[in-house]
Structures are given as C-alpha cells and as structure tokens.
Amino acid sequence: MCQIGPMQRAIVKAIGAFAALVTVSADAMAQRNAGEWDPAAREFEQRSGEGGSGLPVGPTGPANTRNNTLDALDKILSSSRLSAFDRSLYLSIRAYQLNRLGREADSRKDIDEMGKVLPAGWPMVLSSTVPELAGGGDRAAALRTLDHALLRKPGDPWLAIAQAQVYMQIADFQRALVLLDGVVGGPATEADRRAALFVRGHADFDLGRYAEAADDFNASLEVRTTLKSRLSPLLWRYAAQVRAKRDARVALARDLGKEDLSEWPGPIAKFLIGKLPAGELEVAAESDEIAKRSNGKCPAAFFIGIDALRRGDRQRAREQLQLAQARCPTVSEFNWAASSELKRF
C-alpha cells in the first residue's frame, strides 16, 4: 500500500491526458483542479464535474462522442506494448464507457480482463477511474460498473469506497455512510481503513455529525508523518471541530507546531491559526502557482467561511460558503460541505 500515492497520481494524469484527447469527460476534467491541492484525501488523488456531460448535442453530440471515445480506447488497447498497469487503466475507462452505451456484458468482460492483467491492483485502479469519470454526469453508469466489479470481488474496500464517492456526488450521504461503515468495520487492512475513515469523515460532516467527523479525520491521521500527508485531514478536522464547538484553533496550532506553511495549502492553515489575515489568504489563493493550478479560491472561501462560524459571524460565513459553493465543482468535498452547511442556516 506504500505505492498508493504514486499509483493514483499516474491514474489521474492518464485520465486527464485521455480526456483531453477524446473529450471523454470535459466537465470532470475542467473541475478536477478543485481537489488537486489535497494529496491526502481519500488516500488518493481522484477528484473533481458537473451534472451534465458538457458535450454538444446534435449530430456531433454525446452519443457520437462516446462512440469516438470507444474507438480511441479500442485502438489504445490493441497495442501489445502497454504495461499491465496501463492496460488495466484503459480497460477500466472502457468498461465505464461500455456501460454508458448500454453494453453491460462487454463492460463485465473488461472488468474480468482487468483481474487477469493486474490481479492485485485492479480494484484500486477501477476505484480511481470510475468516480473521476462519473464527474462527467453519468453516475448511474458508474454505479453499474462498480456493481459489476463487486460481483467479481465482493467486499473489496476500494470498490466500496468508490461507490460511496459516487453516491456523495449525488448528495446521498446516508448511503455513502453505510458503505463506509462496512469498510471501517470490516476485514480491511489498516491502510484501507484509514482511507475509508477520511471519506467517512466527509459523509459525517455533510450529515451534520460533526463530532463523528472530527474523530474520523483524526483517526485517518495515524502513521502520516509528513506535513503534506497530514495537512488535509488536519484542516478538515478543524472544520468539524468548529462545528462541534470544540477548540479547533488550539488543536490545529498544536499539531502544526513549527511547520513551514508557505507552500499551498499551508497558507490556509496559517490563516486558521491566526497568523495570516483573510485578505492575504485570498491573494495567495489567486497568485500562488500551486493554488492557481488547483482552484485554490475554492478551499480558501470554504475555510474563511468556517472561521467566520467559529467567530459567530453568520453573515460572513453565509457569504463565504455561498462563494465556495459557486467556486467548487459539484464533485468536490468543499461543494458538498458548503451546500450542506447552507441548508442548516
């Protein structure tokens, strides 16, 4: 499991390159940036799509584009020079596309082939590609694809986490919570369990279960030793502790210690512990190169809103959460959280 990070970065880059080539998921690709700043989330970097396909209608519309996508995938997979990992990756994308076209039997064949090509790693590959591609709008096809995969490997934690992520895209947080409870309480490895805890923290938060969310984010910190791996759970724990009326600022400052917070998203943490004005955070979100690539204005608005709630400034909080809702893609945890919070105002 130590290779999770590099593997998932390769998956995201491959999906992005393929999407750019054949416009398979234009919205998902355009909005993926909302989560790239967060290397710890879900134990892998798959995030970011709008409800529609983002594709034109008419003779050159979605159905035609899907067929072109399938042709491109067939061509790629005809090569004998693909590595086992790459073949499994493109098989996973084709399995989803086949499901979108109603060719479920062929989709199942590709999933079976993934199991032969990459026996140990295929569930993780599928769990990364399918929620990512679901951002293009076809969540039903994504869920069917994952259902087929779970028939091949019942109870696999990564496939269950992927299902939960797709359900969270359509705001069915309760169903996602049930799936994640199953992973956390099941026979998963500790690494898989920590990944599920992080995602479950988001489901808890969006359901208003703030104390449970804080505990889940905190538990997901175990064995993380670098600031890069710890920062996202720490920031989300802060948000949950604020809403649970715990002393979030003291806990965050204690765990950050004397860490260098200059690299994005470090300035968000620096702001939350009172060492950076909100105005300077907003400037950093728009000017920092990493922040610009990762839609840093999205999390900046969300955490400025959470800090306003901590201070009891509900008007400022509402404004910033509405801003986060507008800036963050609909498959982003920030969008879910901002939308859920606004419903409770």
N, C-alpha and C positions, 0 to 999 in steps of 0.2 A: 504493500500500500504506500510505500515511500515515493513511488513514481506517480502518484495521483496528480500532483500539480503539473509536471511536465507533460503528462499524457493529455490532461484536459486542455492545456494551452494549445497543444498541437491540434486537438479536435476543434476548438473554437476557430483557430486560424484557418484550418482546412474548410470548415463550413463557410466562413466568410469569403474565402477565395472562390469556392464553388458557387456560392450565391451571387457573387459579383459577375461570374462568368455566364451564368444561365438565368439570372434573376429569379431564383427559386423562391426566395423569401425576402422580398425587398424591404418590407416594414420591419421584420425582425432584425435584418442586418443594419438598417438605419438606426434602430433604437438600442442595439446591443450595447452601445457605449455607456449606457446608464449604469452598467454594473461592472465595467472592466476595472474600476478603481479598487474593487473588493476581492482580493485574491483568496480570502479565507472562506467566503460564502459558499455554502453547500459542499465544501471541500473541493469544489471545482469551479471553473470559471465558465458557466454557461448561463448567460442571462441576456435578457433583453428581448414588442411587436404590437401591433395594433390589431384591433378586431377584424379588419378586412384584409384581403390578400395584398392590397397595394398594387395590383396588376390591372392593366387596362381591360375593358370589356370589348365585345365585338369579335371580328374575325381573328384579331391578334390577342384575344383576351386570355383569361386564366386557363381554360381547358387546353388551348393551343400551346400556351407556355408550359403547362405541365407535361405535355407530350414531348416538347422540345427538351425539357429537363430530363425526361426519361431517356430520350435518345442520347443525350450527353453522358448520362450515367452508364448506359449500356456500352458506350464507346470507351469510357474510362475503365470499366470493369473487364473489358475484353483484353486488356493488356496483361501480359504474363510477367511484367516487371514490377507489379505492385507488391509492397511488403505485406505481411499478414495484417499488420495494424491498419494500413491504408485500405486494403481490400475490405476489411471489416467495417471501416468507417464509411466507405461509399456504399457498401451493401446496406448499412443502416439507413442512409439517406434514401436509397432506392426503395427500401421496404416501406418507408413512410410515404413516398410518392406513389407507390403502387396502391397503398391503402386509400390515398386521396382519389385515385382513379377507380376505386371500387374493385380492384383486383386483389382481394384479400388472400386468396390461395397462393398467388405469386409472392405476395408480401411475406407470407409464412415461410415460403421456400428460401427467401433471402435471409430471414432470421435463422433458419436451420443451418444455412450455409455459414453464417457468422459463427455459429457454435463450433463448426468444424475448422474454420480458418483460425479463430482466436479463442480456443476453448476456455481459457481462464479470464480473459478480459472483455469478452463481447458484451456482457451486461452493462459494464461501465461505459463502453463506447455508445451503446444504444441509449443509455440513460442521459447521456450528454447531448447527443444529436437531436433526439425527438422533442424534448421540451424547447430546445432552441428553435427548431423548425416550426413547432406549434405556434410560435410567435407570429408567424405569417397569417394566422387566422383559423386554421383547421384543427381545432383542439380535438374534435371527435375522431379524426383520423389518427391523431397522436395517441389517444387513449386506446383505440383499437390495436394499434401497433404494439403498445406496451402490454395489452392484454394477451396478445399472441405470444409475446416474449415470456410472459409469466407462465403460460402453459408449458413452455419448454423448460423453464427453471422456476418452479413455484417458490414463493417466499424470498426470492432474491432481494436483498436490501436496496441495491442501487436501482433496480427496476421499480420497486415500491416508492422510493424517494422521487424518482422521475414522475411517476403517476401523481404523487402529491403536488409536485411543482405545476403540473398541467392543471390540476383542479384549482390550485391557487390562482392561476391565470384567469379563471372564470369566477373567482371570488367564492369558491366552495371550500372555505377554510375548515369547516367541520369535517368534511370527508377527508381532506388532507390530513387533519389531525389524527383521525382514526388510523390511516395508513402509517403515519409516522410513529404513533404509539406502538404499532405492531413491530416496527423495526427496532425501536428502542428497547422494547420488552422481549424481543425475540433472540434467536441464537446468533446475532450478527457479531462480527469482530468489533473490537473497541474502536478502530478507525471508522468503520461503517456506522457504529452507534453515534460517534461524535458528529459525523456528517448529518445524521438524522436529527440529532439534538439541535443543531444550528437551524435547520429548516423548520423543525417543530417550534423553535422559538418564534419564528415569524408567524406561524399559524396561531400560536398562543396570543401574540401581540395583537394580531388583527381581529381576534375574537374578544379582545379586552381582558385576557387572562394575563395581566401584567406581571404578577409575582411569579407565575409559572414560566413566563417568557424569560424573565431575568435569570431564573435558575437554570433554564436550558442553555441560554447563551453563556452563562458562567461555566456550566459543565462542559460545553464544547471547547473551552479554553485549555483543557487538560493536554499536556505534553506539547503545547505550542510554545516555542522558545524564542522566536524572533518577533520583532515589532510588526513586521509585515503580515505575519500569520495571525497575530493576536489582535490587531487594531480593529478589524471589522466586528468580531464578537464583542470587544470592549465597547465600541460605540453603540451597538445595538443593545447591549446590556444597560448602558447609560439610559437610553430611551425608555426601556422597560422599567428601570428603577425609578425614573422620574414619574412615570405614570402610576407606579405602585406606591408613590410617596415615600420612597427611600432616599437616603443621602447619596445621590448618584455622583455628584461632583467630587466628593471626598474619595469615594471608591475608585473613580477613574483616575484621579490625580495620584493616588497611592499606587495603582498598578502600572501607571506610565513611568513613575519615578523621574529619572533624568534623561529619558529617551530623547533623541533628536527628532523633533516633529516637523521638520522643514519640508520633507517630501510628502506630496499629496498621497493620501488624505490626512496626513498628520495635522495640517492647519485646522481641520475640523475639531480634532481632539484638543488642540491648543486653545481654540475658541471656547470649547465646553468647560475647560478647567479655569477659564477666566484670564487667559494670558494673551488673547488676541481679540480685538474688537470685531463686532459683526461686520462692519464695513470693510475691514481688511480681509476678512474671510471671503466676502463676496468678490472682492478684487482678485484674490488668489484663485477663486473658482473660475474666473473668466480669463485670467492671464497665465496661470501655471500651465506648462505644456502638457503634463500628465492629466491635469484636470480638464483641459480643453479636449483632449482625446477621449476622455471618459465621461463627458457630460457632468462635470463637477458641480455645475449650478444646481443639479437635481438634489444630491445629498446635502449640499450646503443649505438650500432652502428648508429641507426637512428638519435638519438638526437645529437651525435657527428657530424654527417653529417649536421644536421640543424644548429648547432652552427657554423660550417665552412662556411655555406652560409651567416650567419649573419656577419661574418668577411670578406666575399668576397673571401674566399679561395675555388674556384670552383673545383680545382683538388682534394683537401682533401675531399670536400663534395661528389664528384662523387665516390671516393674510399669507403667512409663510407656508402653511400647509396647502392652501389653495395654489400657491405658486409651485410647490413641489408636485402637486397633482397634475398641473399643466406641463411642467418640465420633464417629468419622469415617464418613461414608457409604461404601458399598461401591464407589461410582464415584469416590471421592476418591483422589488420589495418596498421601495420607497413610495411608489404609487399606491400599492396596496395599503401600506401603513397610513399614508396621508389620507387616503379615501376613507379608511375605517375610522380614523380619528375625527374627521369632519362630520361623519354621521353621528358621532357622540356629542357634538357641540349643542 
